[in-house]
Amino acid sequence: MKPAPLQLMDYWANSIRMEACPDYDPKSNTELDLELISVKHSVKQLDTPDPEENGTSWLVGLSIEQTPCDTGNIPYTFAVSLQGVVLALPGGPTGERLERVSEPRRYTMLLASHGK
């Protein structure tokens, strides 16, 4: 069986925060606005000895944050910051094509890994 061209090698949570909103009224409609959820990502190629033989490694970051309680009737606010190392195996896409193909997958792998 041929391995997937992208492998999630390691992952961790840098920070997780959840706060209850003291003014939340469970009898009223929840007023969650998806525009108030901020998603940020980062990626940095790591130094890899002999990338043609070993592939390339990437440090991937993903942060998701919901804004403060005073934006509506919401039960809580939260923020989570995740990081991981993704390996792009040799023989797969490289350069700009690797960036284009792998960008959505890197963050999906990182987020899905924390649901285990």
C-alpha positions in Angstrom: 0.0 0.0 0.0 1.3 3.4 -1.0 1.5 5.9 2.0 -0.3 9.2 1.8 1.9 12.0 0.5 1.3 14.1 3.6 1.8 12.7 7.1 0.9 14.3 10.4 4.0 13.4 12.5 3.3 15.2 15.7 0.7 17.7 17.2 0.0 19.5 20.4 -2.3 22.2 21.9 -0.4 25.4 22.8 -3.4 26.8 24.7 -7.1 26.1 25.3 -9.3 28.6 27.0 -13.1 28.5 27.7 -15.0 31.1 29.7 -18.7 31.1 30.7 -20.6 34.2 29.9 -22.3 35.4 33.1 -25.1 37.2 31.3 -26.1 34.2 29.1 -29.9 33.6 29.3 -30.6 29.9 28.4 -34.3 30.8 27.9 -33.6 33.3 25.2 -32.3 32.5 21.7 -28.6 32.0 21.3 -27.1 34.8 19.2 -24.0 33.2 17.7 -22.7 35.1 14.7 -20.1 33.1 12.8 -18.5 36.4 11.7 -17.4 36.7 15.4 -15.2 33.6 15.2 -11.7 34.3 14.1 -9.6 31.6 12.4 -5.9 32.2 11.8 -3.2 29.9 10.4 0.5 29.8 9.9 2.9 27.5 8.2 6.7 27.4 8.1 9.0 25.0 6.3 11.5 23.4 8.7 15.0 22.6 7.8 15.1 19.0 6.7 18.3 17.1 5.9 18.3 15.9 2.3 14.7 16.8 1.4 14.9 14.9 -1.9 15.5 11.7 0.1 13.5 12.5 3.3 10.8 14.8 2.2 10.0 18.2 3.6 8.7 19.1 7.1 6.3 21.9 7.9 5.4 23.5 11.2 1.6 24.2 11.0 -0.4 26.4 13.4 -4.1 26.9 13.7 -5.9 29.3 16.1 -9.6 29.6 16.5 -11.2 32.2 18.8 -14.7 33.4 19.5 -15.0 37.0 20.6 -16.1 38.2 24.1 -19.4 37.6 25.8 -20.8 41.1 25.2 -21.4 40.4 21.5 -24.7 38.6 22.1 -26.5 35.9 24.1 -23.9 33.2 23.9 -23.1 30.6 26.7 -19.3 30.9 26.5 -16.3 32.2 24.7 -13.3 30.0 23.7 -9.9 30.1 22.1 -7.7 27.2 21.0 -4.2 27.2 19.5 -2.9 24.1 17.9 0.4 23.2 16.2 1.8 20.2 14.4 4.5 18.9 12.2 3.5 17.7 8.7 5.8 15.7 6.5 5.5 15.9 2.7 7.0 12.6 1.5 9.6 12.6 -1.3 8.3 11.9 -4.8 5.1 13.9 -4.2 4.3 17.4 -5.3 7.0 20.0 -4.7 7.3 23.8 -4.6 4.2 25.9 -5.5 2.2 22.8 -6.3 2.9 21.3 -2.9 1.8 24.6 -1.2 -1.5 24.6 -3.2 -2.3 21.0 -2.7 -1.3 20.7 0.9 -2.6 23.9 2.5 -6.2 22.9 3.3 -5.1 19.4 4.3 -2.5 20.5 6.8 -5.0 22.4 8.9 -7.7 19.7 8.5 -5.3 17.1 9.7 -4.3 19.2 12.7 -7.8 20.0 13.7 -9.0 16.4 13.2 -6.2 15.0 15.3 -7.4 16.8 18.4 -10.8 15.2 18.1 -9.5 11.8 18.9 
